[in-house]
């Protein structure tokens, strides 16, 4: 049996002899007949995680094992999980059209990078106690293999939301922790706060997703570590190699001014500066907070990088150019992370979250949601460009859906953010007013503005005839008035390529994602 080093050497030699012109989303090299059927085995011991006896874990493990028994699968060296927070199927469709139209080509037939992944499934997103879930429970399903109570992170179904004492005995081991135990490199990237629900699911056990710093934990006499503290104190293996996102405020004390904004400071009241604690870990631990600092890092080295580019969430993609200090794009962070993690010959596990798709949807703001969905897709394209389908399992999915709809009768290539139209004249609703192709079932787009509404306060739908619906600040109209648009409960898409991707098919439980990755990597049985 060839070991992984010899296999890479053979493949590398083959690549040098082959042609140089590869299609954009093809693997970086091709194998010849002498090595293409070699099954690479990496020296890894399957681990029984803390949650292995959970009913959700056992059911999902059996489902994936049954698929493996029917399909030939290869072992993966690396795993990258892309999560578009709130990236419903309607969001993917609209983002595809938007990206094509932005590129000046036909949007409907355009292909996103994620569209090129050869295996796909529907993922059922309900959580242990919620028909329509939140990001903490859904992210935990993907990172630990079990369904959990809403708004909790990394703790099993027996735990109780906001009850610190209930964490004891109900902890889990995330895929990132299992990877570190086997010597793999690990990383997590998000455009949201790095202590926010989805990225935190890789390292935290918390009875509340809101416990991002010490000020959020109720004083019940217990000693629950806040999420930011758990990030810095995470002691699995040799720790994270790279962490990039937003959320500086949760790591800094109230007495510490933010490094970018003079009018902002940290939130911690325990006098701990967790950023300083990170850099004090070793001479290789480094912190950066802006574009200049990011560009100065040598990601081909063994540096361990914590990059936090905003006090709270990073900028929306459509607003990123307005940030004076600058911050990297999701694709740039993905490139940096893969470059850094690839230094480890044992392989790596990485999460990349487009966290602000969700935030824009909550605001009823489709333009920014699509902008961030396309930014995530550029990161997927970068990962496909930098990795080999022979070694790296890539999955692209969402944690949950949103209520955005694509409706009406628009002509081919009608602007996806525009008024619904079959020609020069906008389509009209029963009230005689035009409507946009994109809308929301609920949200702020249905709330009366100042001076609007009749004597009973009931709003009539605004006339959009003279409104610039293409403006990035435009809020799509909604049917039900709510200050914040809600999540949707429908299934989301799951797309995959690489070793183990053929286990992604049909209609799957969301927690099966962990088992596909864990079994493909050889980290679990």
KAKA-V993837 format. One record per residue. SS is DSSP state (H for helix, E for strand, - for the rest). NEAR is the number of other ideal C-beta (glycine too) atoms within 12 Angstrom. Layout:
# KAKA-V993837
ss:SS near:NEAR
ss:SS near:NEAR
This chain:
# KAKA-V993837
ss:- near:12
ss:- near:18
ss:- near:18
ss:H near:28
ss:H near:16
ss:H near:16
ss:H near:31
ss:H near:27
ss:H near:16
ss:H near:24
ss:H near:31
ss:H near:21
ss:H near:17
ss:H near:25
ss:H near:23
ss:H near:15
ss:H near:15
ss:- near:18
ss:- near:12
ss:- near:11
ss:- near:8
ss:- near:17
ss:- near:16
ss:- near:17
ss:- near:26
ss:- near:23
ss:- near:29
ss:- near:29
ss:- near:28
ss:- near:24
ss:- near:26
ss:- near:17
ss:- near:9
ss:- near:14
ss:- near:23
ss:- near:19
ss:- near:14
ss:- near:23
ss:- near:20
ss:- near:34
ss:- near:19
ss:- near:35
ss:- near:19
ss:- near:28
ss:- near:15
ss:- near:21
ss:- near:27
ss:- near:20
ss:- near:34
ss:- near:26
ss:- near:42
ss:- near:26
ss:- near:20
ss:- near:32
ss:H near:21
ss:H near:35
ss:H near:35
ss:H near:24
ss:H near:21
ss:H near:37
ss:H near:32
ss:H near:20
ss:H near:32
ss:H near:37
ss:H near:22
ss:H near:18
ss:H near:28
ss:H near:27
ss:H near:13
ss:H near:14
ss:- near:21
ss:- near:14
ss:- near:28
ss:- near:31
ss:- near:34
ss:- near:45
ss:- near:43
ss:E near:42
ss:E near:50
ss:E near:46
ss:E near:55
ss:E near:50
ss:E near:53
ss:E near:50
ss:- near:50
ss:- near:53
ss:- near:52
ss:- near:44
ss:H near:32
ss:H near:37
ss:H near:47
ss:H near:42
ss:H near:29
ss:H near:43
ss:H near:51
ss:H near:34
ss:H near:37
ss:H near:41
ss:H near:37
ss:H near:27
ss:H near:27
ss:H near:27
ss:- near:17
ss:- near:10
ss:- near:16
ss:- near:17
ss:- near:32
ss:- near:22
ss:- near:16
ss:- near:28
ss:- near:25
ss:- near:39
ss:- near:35
ss:H near:44
ss:H near:26
ss:H near:28
ss:- near:35
ss:- near:20
ss:E near:32
ss:E near:29
ss:E near:32
ss:E near:24
ss:E near:41
ss:E near:32
ss:- near:45
ss:- near:31
ss:- near:38
ss:- near:34
ss:- near:20
ss:- near:26
ss:- near:18
ss:- near:28
ss:- near:42
ss:- near:39
ss:H near:48
ss:H near:47
ss:H near:45
ss:H near:51
ss:H near:54
ss:H near:53
ss:H near:55
ss:H near:53
ss:H near:50
ss:H near:49
ss:- near:46
ss:- near:48
ss:- near:40
ss:- near:52
ss:- near:37
ss:- near:35
ss:- near:31
ss:- near:49
ss:E near:51
ss:- near:45
ss:E near:45
ss:- near:38
ss:- near:30
ss:- near:27
ss:- near:37
ss:- near:23
ss:- near:30
ss:- near:27
ss:- near:24
ss:H near:28
ss:H near:19
ss:H near:26
ss:H near:34
ss:- near:18
ss:- near:15
ss:- near:31
ss:E near:30
ss:- near:42
ss:- near:36
ss:- near:47
ss:H near:51
ss:H near:47
ss:H near:37
ss:H near:40
ss:H near:48
ss:H near:31
ss:H near:29
ss:- near:32
ss:- near:24
ss:- near:40
ss:E near:34
ss:E near:45
ss:E near:46
ss:E near:51
ss:E near:52
ss:E near:52
ss:E near:52
ss:E near:47
ss:E near:41
ss:- near:51
ss:- near:49
ss:- near:44
ss:H near:48
ss:H near:51
ss:H near:53
ss:H near:48
ss:- near:51
ss:- near:49
ss:- near:44
ss:- near:47
ss:- near:43
ss:E near:46
ss:- near:39
ss:- near:36
ss:- near:40
ss:- near:29
ss:- near:38
ss:- near:40
ss:- near:37
ss:H near:30
ss:H near:23
ss:H near:28
ss:- near:30
ss:- near:19
ss:- near:12
ss:- near:14
ss:- near:9
ss:- near:17
ss:- near:15
ss:- near:32
ss:- near:34
ss:- near:38
ss:H near:44
ss:H near:46
ss:H near:33
ss:H near:37
ss:H near:42
ss:H near:37
ss:H near:22
ss:- near:35
ss:- near:16
ss:- near:28
ss:- near:25
ss:- near:23
ss:- near:30
ss:- near:45
ss:- near:42
ss:E near:45
ss:E near:46
ss:E near:51
ss:E near:50
ss:E near:41
ss:- near:43
ss:H near:43
ss:H near:35
ss:H near:48
ss:- near:44
ss:- near:38
ss:E near:27
ss:- near:21
ss:- near:15
ss:- near:24
ss:E near:18
ss:- near:30
ss:- near:27
ss:- near:30
ss:- near:21
ss:- near:9
ss:- near:8
ss:- near:18
ss:E near:23
ss:- near:34
ss:- near:31
ss:E near:34
ss:- near:20
ss:- near:25
ss:- near:15
ss:- near:28
ss:- near:28
ss:H near:42
ss:H near:35
ss:H near:21
ss:H near:25
ss:H near:34
ss:H near:21
ss:- near:17
ss:- near:23
ss:- near:14
ss:- near:11
ss:- near:23
ss:E near:28
ss:E near:31
ss:E near:34
ss:E near:37
ss:- near:36
ss:- near:27
ss:H near:27
ss:H near:18
ss:H near:25
ss:H near:35
ss:H near:18
ss:H near:19
ss:- near:33
ss:- near:17
ss:- near:32
ss:- near:14
ss:- near:19
ss:- near:22
ss:- near:30
ss:E near:34
ss:E near:39
ss:E near:42
ss:E near:45
ss:E near:47
ss:- near:44
ss:- near:39
ss:- near:35
ss:- near:30
ss:- near:39
ss:- near:46
ss:- near:36
ss:- near:38
ss:H near:40
ss:H near:31
ss:H near:25
ss:H near:30
ss:H near:15
ss:H near:13
ss:- near:23
ss:- near:14
ss:- near:23
ss:- near:23
ss:- near:37
ss:- near:41
ss:- near:36
ss:H near:46
ss:H near:32
ss:H near:31
ss:H near:48
ss:H near:44
ss:H near:34
ss:H near:41
ss:H near:46
ss:H near:42
ss:H near:30
ss:H near:36
ss:H near:45
ss:- near:34
ss:- near:25
ss:- near:31
ss:- near:21
ss:- near:31
ss:- near:40
ss:E near:43
ss:E near:50
ss:E near:49
ss:E near:53
ss:E near:50
ss:E near:54
ss:E near:54
ss:- near:52
ss:H near:43
ss:H near:53
ss:H near:47
ss:H near:37
ss:H near:48
ss:H near:53
ss:H near:36
ss:- near:33
ss:- near:38
ss:- near:37
ss:H near:50
ss:H near:38
ss:H near:39
ss:H near:50
ss:H near:51
ss:H near:38
ss:H near:47
ss:H near:54
ss:H near:42
ss:H near:46
ss:H near:47
ss:H near:44
ss:H near:33
ss:H near:45
ss:H near:46
ss:H near:34
ss:H near:32
ss:H near:48
ss:H near:39
ss:H near:27
ss:H near:33
ss:- near:37
ss:- near:34
ss:- near:37
ss:- near:36
ss:- near:38
ss:E near:40
ss:E near:46
ss:E near:49
ss:E near:49
ss:E near:46
ss:E near:52
ss:- near:49
ss:- near:51
ss:- near:47
ss:E near:41
ss:E near:49
ss:- near:38
ss:E near:50
ss:E near:33
ss:E near:32
ss:- near:23
ss:- near:23
ss:- near:18
ss:- near:28
ss:- near:21
ss:- near:17
ss:- near:21
ss:- near:31
ss:- near:30
ss:- near:43
ss:- near:39
ss:- near:33
ss:E near:37
ss:- near:32
ss:E near:26
ss:- near:18
ss:- near:13
ss:- near:9
ss:- near:13
ss:E near:29
ss:- near:25
ss:E near:20
ss:- near:23
ss:- near:8
ss:- near:14
ss:- near:14
ss:- near:21
ss:E near:28
ss:- near:34
ss:E near:43
ss:- near:40
ss:E near:46
ss:E near:38
ss:E near:42
ss:E near:31
ss:E near:29
ss:E near:35
ss:H near:27
ss:H near:40
ss:H near:30
ss:- near:28
ss:- near:18
ss:- near:14
ss:- near:7
ss:- near:8
ss:- near:16
ss:- near:17
ss:- near:10
ss:- near:5
ss:- near:8
ss:- near:12
ss:- near:13
ss:- near:23
ss:- near:18
ss:- near:29
ss:- near:27
ss:- near:18
ss:- near:32
ss:- near:18
ss:- near:11
ss:- near:24
ss:- near:16
ss:- near:33
ss:- near:25
ss:- near:19
ss:- near:26
ss:- near:20
ss:- near:31
ss:- near:37
ss:- near:49
ss:- near:40
ss:E near:36
ss:E near:25
ss:E near:21
ss:E near:27
ss:- near:21
ss:- near:17
ss:- near:26
ss:- near:39
ss:- near:32
ss:E near:41
ss:E near:33
ss:- near:22
ss:- near:28
ss:- near:28
ss:E near:42
ss:E near:41
ss:E near:44
ss:E near:39
ss:E near:41
ss:E near:38
ss:- near:38
ss:- near:40
ss:- near:40
ss:H near:34
ss:H near:28
ss:H near:39
ss:- near:38
ss:- near:25
ss:- near:21
ss:E near:19
ss:E near:35
ss:E near:36
ss:- near:45
ss:- near:47
ss:H near:45
ss:H near:50
ss:H near:54
ss:H near:43
ss:H near:47
ss:H near:49
ss:H near:48
ss:H near:39
ss:H near:46
ss:H near:46
ss:- near:34
ss:- near:41
ss:- near:36
ss:- near:22
